[in-house]
Amino acid sequence: MEKTTFRLPVVARDGWLQPVEREMNRRWERYSEQLGEACRAAGSLVDYANGYRYFGWQRDDDLSGWWFREWLPGAQDVYLFGDFNGWQRTQLRLDRGADGVWSIFLPDAMYGGRLVHGSLYKIHVHGADGSWRDRIPAYARRVVQDERTKNFTAQFWAPAPFDWAGDDFDFARRDSLLIYEAHVGMAQEREGVGTYGEFTRRILPRIRRDGYTAVQLMAVAEHPYYGSFGYHVSNFFAPSSRFGTPEELKELVRRAHDLGLGVIMDLVHAHYVKNINEGIDALDGTDSLYAKPGPDGCQKYWDSKVFDYGREPVRHFLLSNVKYWLDEFRFDGFRFDGVTSMLYRHRGHVEFDRRERYFDSDVDTDALAYLTLANRLVHDFRPSAVTIAEEVSGMPALCAPTGDGGVGFDYRLGMAIPDFWIRELKEVPDERWDLRAMWGVMTDRLPGVKTVAYAESHDQALVGDKTIAFRLMDKEMYFHMDRASENPVIDRGMALHKMIRLMTLAAGGSAYLNFMGNEFGHPEWIDFPREGNGWSYAHARRQWSLERNGFLRYRWLGDFDRAMVRLIRSRHVLDEEYPYCLQMDEEHRTVAFERGGLIFVFNWSPSESIPDYEIPVREPGRYVPVLSSDERRFGGTERASMRSVHFTFPVRGADGRETPHLRVYNTSRTALVLRRLKR
């Protein structure tokens, strides 16, 4: 590969990157070199990522039988066994081929009546370390757990082809990216594990009704420990069988498309589970099959293994996994988990306080090249798909197009926003919140870098932490959420819950995310069944009935969430890159800004309501309120009329120029939204 002889567009646009241009070029050359290798091998990156069509079980109609293949370069011997051969471990020996690929052919004439859809199987591996172990293949497409022994076993899965007829959904046609983050297993109200079918029937219509345009599914790939939230993956090509069959997951995606919803998968390529019995660790008897050898292959903070992104067969495995979920299940994109851990050998546990942190020897340039290839693959194969990076360091060019020298993500998660809200709620009385710091966090994003804003996600709901609603109202939620009850803690909590979410949605980014149930202030925490709680599912579910109950205040919070989402969508507010600050009034605890042609006024004061409060606006005319967090329909007292009309009037500034102003009744702990009437 020739050295870069031109200036990368991402460097040409950003003077801050020009001092590190040599390193930016080196990264681009590394990616370009690996892309070239893939294209030379298969013709294109899309065709290169076809490992799921070669490894594992593959039908050969010409020979009338099934091939089975697995990459195990360190293995001394490999055998295939299962219920189709009476579980005889060493009867069916695989042949070793080039590059450590082992294979065997099972003709229908011998196994046609025994190797059937649903058959159970494993491989028996004589490893490089001398061990003999029963293992689950890396490309297994279905893995099931025995209810009695709790052991996981691969399952031969060859159903009739799924009928995708009529599924012509195009995610690019959405008006805004509004994500409903969800976990299938805990999306039901009963104590237990929910199913794909239940989610399809009960939750998808709710997500559409609430106005969200995409559902982000957690814990899709199989994981042995339910309480890991799906982040310790064992089987990368197998949808979790806890929730149902692969076909039921496909039906979920298809039904979401019918409802106009995109489906984004929470993709975990940052690490994998260490478990020998269930996962891919030491599959060939070495510690360096999919990971780097020794400590470099370990994620010590997560007690897991890290992929060796510089090894070509590992890249092939991961890129094939990316295409597999897009191709076989028609996902509309990915939220890449743990990107910071992938990018740095220190896994992000340093202060990113100077430019050198992004370009020193701790950066894993192979991981950077892999992520660039993955983004290129996603957008080549499914142009309408979106990719979102969970990345906290602020790696430069993360969201720049691959052709410009960037990594190619469409969005990054605005992880500083929930951190800010939680810190303020824990440490500072709301009457002393720093409004300029709040505004800084909401708008702290580079031009062209699309940010997914969120006030809280699943992270803030886990046991040991608290949701925003629970931090605001705590135990009072158990006794005073009925509409007849009067309680100042609940009143404050309801008001701030609505304001925090609207501020985040209206100012925080180009997209928005909500974790299921948080929109109506779901009480308590998430706690998966474990020994410490008596294996209880009491907190691994969502109590939807709280919001449906017309006598409880949860309904008001849910109604406000629907109203604010509907307004933001209808006015295409997120299409405008930044909000425009109109007023920052520390004395009266008020922030006012414009975005998408709407005027947003936030009075954070706990007690001061100001009649005839003046706000500068950019256009003269008549303005009317379209949303207020203090409306009666949302549990407020509606101190300011929603039927009023506000006329602008000129105010001459010190420079002699006149600026149009509005007068509004600026009520305490209230978010007010106005729009300008057309002539």
Disulfide bonds with the S-S distance in Angstrom:
none
